[in-house]
Amino acid sequence: MSTVLTGILKLSSLKKRLRKQVLNMSKPFAYAKELQAYHEQKLYAAVSNAGEEIKKELGEFPAPFAFFVMGSAGRKEQIYDSDQDHGIVFKGEDDRHLPYFLTFGERIVTQLEAAGYERCVGGVMASCERWCGSAEKWSQQLQHWLTKDTFEHVRYVLTFFDARTILGEHAFVLDLKKQLFTQMERSPHLMKRFADNTGRMPQVRNLFGQLLVEQRGEHQGALNVKEQILFPYVNGMRLLALQQRMMATSTLERFAALPPGSGFEEAERSFASLFEQRAYWIKQFSSYKYIIPSQLTKEERNDLKTWAKEGRRLYETIQKIVEAGGSK
């Protein structure tokens, strides 16, 4: 058997084990607490084990650092089938310390892979130079992304904005976000660029109010609940967090940071319900990204329509707020 095939089978086995562990949690899930505490424990254990490995191999950490996660892990919105999105920022000279921390990043990748988390296909990992560097290099890189202002570079900025420190100096990541806010003050047009990057929302219902599902392929008859229903909430609240200069990373925390009477209470309740229901649905469907509406109850289908409507309304409202904020 080839090495590649062996690796694929091993990862598949690890993912099945991870899914089984998640499914054995309480019923129904206390999602925000139990499931995320489970992932936090696995993340911290993997990073700690990688730290012990690298110290035995190359000696003590040469400088203070922060290891941070992004994506669904950064937002505390993981289910069970998440890939890796993470990075490292360290204090000191880039040329001097980079080889050590890149190796540390690779050890983290290996540990997380062993725990059932796939490598990021796009290379958003601490083992890659783009996502591992000194505080000075990170500062310059953020500035470059914002100045370059292409779709890809804006996407990098939005990805980083969901960063949350798991191990090390929390201030390092917070300082970089403060630099981002400072640049936004100097360049108000950036908010519109952020909105343009996430404003493509797929349709969820047709003219008759029916849910739109995949018409062909392996997911025929299924609805991509992650992209069609969840992402308008996630992307909308990220935009609002950027405009309001919030440090909170999870969508629920961003809702909670809004002042009373913000007008987003209904959207917050809808997202919280969707958040919980997604965890429950993985007991019924093989994928947490896709669900089959025809296999749901009438009440569940109505909930989906309501959540989709609220998510789109939320995003469009936030988009108007951004446009009214003086973007050029």
C-alpha positions as CSV (number, residue, x, y, z in Angstrom):
1,M,0.0,0.0,0.0
2,S,1.3,3.5,-0.9
3,T,2.4,6.0,1.7
4,V,-0.2,8.5,0.5
5,L,-3.1,5.9,0.6
6,T,-1.9,4.8,4.1
7,G,-2.0,8.5,5.2
8,I,-5.5,9.0,3.8
9,L,-6.9,5.9,5.5
10,K,-5.3,6.9,8.8
11,L,-6.7,10.4,8.7
12,S,-10.2,8.9,7.8
13,S,-10.0,6.7,10.8
14,L,-9.0,9.6,13.1
15,K,-11.9,11.7,11.8
16,K,-14.3,8.9,12.4
17,R,-13.0,8.5,16.0
18,L,-13.3,12.3,16.5
19,R,-16.9,12.3,15.2
20,K,-17.8,9.4,17.5
21,Q,-16.4,11.2,20.5
22,V,-18.5,14.3,19.6
23,L,-21.6,12.2,19.1
24,N,-21.2,10.6,22.6
25,M,-21.7,14.0,24.2
26,S,-24.8,15.0,26.1
27,K,-28.2,15.0,24.3
28,P,-29.1,17.6,23.2
29,F,-25.8,19.4,23.1
30,A,-25.0,22.3,25.3
31,Y,-23.1,23.3,22.2
32,A,-21.5,26.6,23.1
33,K,-20.1,25.2,26.3
34,E,-19.6,21.4,26.0
35,L,-18.5,21.1,22.4
36,Q,-16.2,24.1,22.4
37,A,-14.6,23.0,25.7
38,Y,-13.9,19.7,24.1
39,H,-12.2,21.3,21.1
40,E,-10.3,23.7,23.3
41,Q,-8.9,20.8,25.3
42,K,-7.8,19.0,22.2
43,L,-6.2,22.1,20.7
44,Y,-4.3,23.0,23.9
45,A,-3.2,19.4,24.3
46,A,-1.9,19.2,20.7
47,V,0.0,22.5,21.0
48,S,1.4,21.6,24.4
49,N,2.6,18.2,23.1
50,A,4.2,20.0,20.1
51,G,5.9,22.4,22.5
52,E,7.4,19.6,24.5
53,E,8.6,17.9,21.3
54,I,10.3,21.0,20.0
55,K,12.0,21.9,23.3
56,K,13.5,18.4,23.4
57,E,14.6,18.7,19.8
58,L,15.8,22.3,19.6
59,G,15.9,23.6,23.1
60,E,13.7,26.2,25.0
61,F,11.5,28.7,23.1
62,P,14.0,31.4,21.9
63,A,11.5,34.3,22.4
64,P,8.0,35.1,23.7
65,F,5.3,34.1,21.2
66,A,1.6,33.6,20.6
67,F,0.1,30.7,18.9
68,F,-3.4,31.6,17.5
69,V,-6.2,29.9,15.7
70,M,-8.5,31.3,13.0
71,G,-11.5,30.2,11.1
72,S,-14.2,28.3,13.0
73,A,-11.7,27.5,15.8
74,G,-11.0,31.2,16.2
75,R,-14.7,31.9,16.3
76,K,-15.4,29.0,18.7
77,E,-17.7,27.5,16.1
78,Q,-16.2,24.1,15.4
79,I,-18.3,21.0,15.0
80,Y,-16.2,17.9,14.5
81,D,-14.9,18.0,10.9
82,S,-12.8,21.1,11.0
83,D,-9.5,21.7,9.2
84,Q,-6.6,23.6,10.6
85,D,-6.3,27.4,10.5
86,H,-3.6,28.9,12.7
87,G,-0.4,31.0,13.0
88,I,2.4,32.2,15.2
89,V,3.7,35.6,16.0
90,F,6.9,36.0,18.1
91,K,9.0,38.8,19.5
92,G,12.5,39.4,18.2
93,E,14.4,39.0,15.0
94,D,12.7,37.2,12.2
95,D,15.8,35.8,10.6
96,R,17.1,34.5,13.9
97,H,14.0,32.9,15.3
98,L,11.9,32.0,12.2
99,P,13.5,28.5,11.6
100,Y,12.7,27.4,15.2
101,F,9.1,28.6,15.1
102,L,8.4,27.2,11.6
103,T,9.5,23.8,13.0
104,F,7.3,24.3,16.0
105,G,4.5,25.1,13.6
106,E,5.1,21.8,11.7
107,R,5.0,19.9,15.0
108,I,1.7,21.5,15.8
109,V,0.3,20.6,12.4
110,T,1.4,17.0,13.0
111,Q,-0.2,16.8,16.5
112,L,-3.5,18.3,15.3
113,E,-3.6,16.0,12.3
114,A,-3.1,13.0,14.7
115,A,-6.0,14.4,16.7
116,G,-8.2,14.3,13.6
117,Y,-8.0,17.8,12.3
118,E,-7.0,18.0,8.6
119,R,-4.2,20.2,7.3
120,C,-5.5,23.3,5.6
121,V,-5.5,22.9,1.8
122,G,-4.8,26.6,1.4
123,G,-1.7,26.5,3.7
124,V,-3.2,28.7,6.5
125,M,-1.0,27.1,9.1
126,A,1.9,28.1,11.4
127,S,4.2,25.9,9.4
128,C,4.0,28.3,6.5
129,E,6.0,31.6,6.4
130,R,2.9,33.7,5.6
131,W,1.4,32.7,8.9
132,C,4.5,32.5,11.0
133,G,6.8,35.5,11.8
134,S,8.0,38.2,14.1
135,A,5.7,40.9,15.4
136,E,7.6,43.3,13.1
137,K,7.1,41.1,10.1
138,W,3.4,40.6,10.9
139,S,3.0,44.3,11.2
140,Q,4.6,44.9,7.8
141,Q,2.6,42.0,6.3
142,L,-0.8,43.4,7.5
143,Q,0.2,46.8,6.1
144,H,1.1,45.1,2.7
145,W,-2.2,43.3,2.6
146,L,-4.2,46.4,3.3
147,T,-2.2,48.5,0.8
148,K,-2.3,45.9,-1.9
149,D,-6.0,45.7,-1.5
150,T,-6.7,42.8,-3.9
151,F,-9.5,40.3,-3.2
152,E,-7.0,37.7,-2.0
153,H,-5.2,40.1,0.3
154,V,-8.4,41.4,1.8
155,R,-9.4,37.8,2.4
156,Y,-6.2,37.3,4.4
157,V,-7.0,40.3,6.6
158,L,-10.5,39.0,7.3
159,T,-9.1,35.6,8.1
160,F,-6.6,37.1,10.6
161,F,-9.3,39.2,12.2
162,D,-10.9,36.0,13.6
163,A,-7.6,35.1,15.3
164,R,-7.7,34.0,18.9
165,T,-4.6,33.1,21.0
166,I,-4.5,29.6,22.4
167,L,-1.0,29.6,23.9
168,G,1.4,32.4,24.7
169,E,1.2,36.2,24.8
170,H,-2.3,37.3,24.1
171,A,-1.2,40.9,23.7
172,F,0.8,40.1,20.5
173,V,-2.4,39.4,18.5
174,L,-4.4,42.2,20.1
175,D,-1.6,44.7,19.2
176,L,-1.8,43.6,15.6
177,K,-5.5,44.1,15.5
178,K,-5.1,47.6,17.0
179,Q,-2.7,48.3,14.1
180,L,-5.4,47.1,11.8
181,F,-7.9,49.5,13.4
182,T,-5.4,52.4,13.1
183,Q,-5.0,51.7,9.4
184,M,-8.8,51.6,9.0
185,E,-9.0,55.1,10.5
186,R,-6.5,56.3,7.9
187,S,-8.2,54.5,5.0
188,P,-12.0,54.6,5.5
189,H,-12.5,52.9,2.1
190,L,-11.3,49.6,3.6
191,M,-14.7,48.9,5.2
192,K,-16.3,48.9,1.8
193,R,-13.6,46.6,0.5
194,F,-14.2,44.2,3.4
195,A,-18.0,44.2,2.6
196,D,-17.4,43.6,-1.1
197,N,-15.2,40.6,-0.2
198,T,-18.0,38.8,1.8
199,G,-21.1,40.2,0.1
200,R,-21.8,37.3,-2.3
201,M,-24.7,35.5,-0.6
202,P,-26.1,32.4,-2.3
203,Q,-29.9,32.1,-2.6
204,V,-31.6,29.9,-0.1
205,R,-35.3,30.0,-1.4
206,N,-36.9,30.2,-4.8
207,L,-39.8,32.4,-5.8
208,F,-42.3,30.0,-4.2
209,G,-40.5,30.0,-0.8
210,Q,-39.0,26.5,-1.3
211,L,-35.5,25.7,-0.1
212,L,-33.0,25.6,-2.9
213,V,-30.9,22.3,-2.8
214,E,-28.1,20.9,-4.9
215,Q,-29.5,19.6,-8.2
216,R,-26.6,17.2,-9.1
217,G,-23.4,15.6,-7.7
218,E,-22.7,13.9,-4.5
219,H,-24.8,16.4,-2.5
220,Q,-27.9,16.2,-4.8
221,G,-31.0,17.1,-2.8
222,A,-29.0,18.7,0.0
223,L,-28.7,22.3,1.3
224,N,-25.3,23.8,2.1
225,V,-26.3,25.1,5.5
226,K,-22.9,26.4,6.3
227,E,-22.6,28.7,3.2
228,Q,-26.3,29.4,2.5
229,I,-27.5,30.0,6.1
230,L,-24.6,30.3,8.6
231,F,-22.2,32.5,6.7
232,P,-24.4,35.6,6.4
233,Y,-24.4,35.8,10.2
234,V,-20.7,35.1,10.5
235,N,-19.7,37.5,7.8
236,G,-22.1,40.2,8.8
237,M,-21.0,40.2,12.5
238,R,-17.4,40.2,11.5
239,L,-18.0,43.4,9.4
240,L,-19.8,45.0,12.3
241,A,-17.0,44.0,14.7
242,L,-14.5,45.6,12.4
243,Q,-16.5,48.8,12.1
244,Q,-17.1,48.9,15.9
245,R,-13.5,48.0,16.6
246,M,-14.4,44.9,18.7
247,M,-11.8,42.4,19.8
248,A,-14.4,39.6,20.3
249,T,-13.8,36.7,17.9
250,S,-16.9,34.5,18.1
251,T,-20.1,35.5,16.4
252,L,-22.1,35.0,19.6
253,E,-19.6,37.2,21.6
254,R,-19.9,39.9,18.9
255,F,-23.6,39.9,19.3
256,A,-23.2,40.1,23.1
257,A,-20.9,43.1,22.8
258,L,-23.6,45.2,21.1
259,P,-25.4,47.7,23.3
260,P,-29.0,47.0,24.5
261,G,-31.5,48.1,21.9
262,S,-29.2,47.6,19.0
263,G,-32.0,46.1,16.9
264,F,-30.1,42.8,16.3
265,E,-31.8,40.8,19.1
266,E,-33.9,38.7,16.7
267,A,-30.9,37.9,14.6
268,E,-29.0,36.9,17.7
269,R,-31.7,34.6,18.8
270,S,-31.9,33.0,15.3
271,F,-28.1,32.5,15.2
272,A,-28.1,30.9,18.7
273,S,-30.8,28.5,17.6
274,L,-29.0,27.7,14.4
275,F,-25.8,27.3,16.3
276,E,-27.3,24.7,18.6
277,Q,-29.3,22.9,15.8
278,R,-26.2,22.3,13.7
279,A,-24.6,20.3,16.4
280,Y,-27.7,18.2,16.8
281,W,-28.0,17.6,13.0
282,I,-24.6,15.8,12.9
283,K,-26.4,12.9,14.7
284,Q,-28.7,12.7,11.6
285,F,-26.5,13.6,8.7
286,S,-23.0,12.5,7.7
287,S,-21.9,16.1,7.1
288,Y,-22.5,19.1,9.2
289,K,-22.1,21.3,6.1
290,Y,-25.0,19.7,4.2
291,I,-28.4,18.7,5.3
292,I,-31.3,17.1,3.4
293,P,-34.5,19.2,3.9
294,S,-36.7,16.4,2.7
295,Q,-35.5,14.4,5.8
296,L,-36.4,17.2,8.2
297,T,-39.7,17.8,9.9
298,K,-41.9,20.6,8.7
299,E,-41.0,22.6,11.8
300,E,-37.3,22.2,11.1
301,R,-37.7,23.3,7.4
302,N,-39.6,26.4,8.6
303,D,-36.8,27.1,11.1
304,L,-34.3,27.0,8.2
305,K,-36.3,29.5,6.2
306,T,-36.6,31.8,9.2
307,W,-32.9,31.6,9.9
308,A,-32.0,32.2,6.3
309,K,-34.3,35.2,6.2
310,E,-32.9,36.7,9.4
311,G,-29.3,36.1,8.3
312,R,-29.8,37.8,5.0
313,R,-31.6,40.7,6.7
314,L,-28.8,41.0,9.2
315,Y,-26.1,41.1,6.5
316,E,-28.0,43.7,4.4
317,T,-28.6,45.9,7.4
318,I,-24.9,45.8,8.4
319,Q,-24.0,46.5,4.8
320,K,-26.1,49.6,4.9
321,I,-24.4,50.6,8.2
322,V,-21.0,50.2,6.6
323,E,-22.0,52.2,3.6
324,A,-23.3,55.0,5.8
325,G,-20.1,55.1,7.8
326,G,-18.3,57.4,5.4
327,S,-16.5,54.7,3.2
328,K,-15.0,56.2,0.1
